[in-house]
Amino acid sequence: MSKNEERTLEAELQLCPEQNHIGEHQREVHIVPDIPSPVNHTTEAQALRLVQALRTGPITTIRAAQELDIVHPPSTVRYLRRKGWGILTEWAYEPTERGRRPHRVGLYVLVKEAA
């Protein structure tokens, strides 16, 4: 990733908030348009996808991994928190396959954007 691409991704993470508190309703997650590989697996690219999803509502660890292609959502959340993002972790139960008992997973909620 070039320095210019890194700055662009970093600037995207600092965008002004559209809303500071997210409701408790689930919604469909829209993934950021494809970024050429291997750029889409950088820490910054994964963080950007998570921020964009969190701005529309809470997201579980399972959905972040499956729908946003985030390799390890807790690490991405920790990265964003260190950058000043206010992200709460609540607990939710979510099934991963039909007929299996739901798993207790993290539910990430955006409460404050980075300054």
PyMOL commands that set and color helices and strands:
alter all, ss='L'
color gray80, all
select helices_A, chain A and resi 3-13+39-41+43-54+61-68+73-82
alter helices_A, ss='H'
color red, helices_A
select strands_A, chain A and resi 59-60+86-94+103-112
alter strands_A, ss='S'
color yellow, strands_A
deselect
rebuild
show_as cartoon
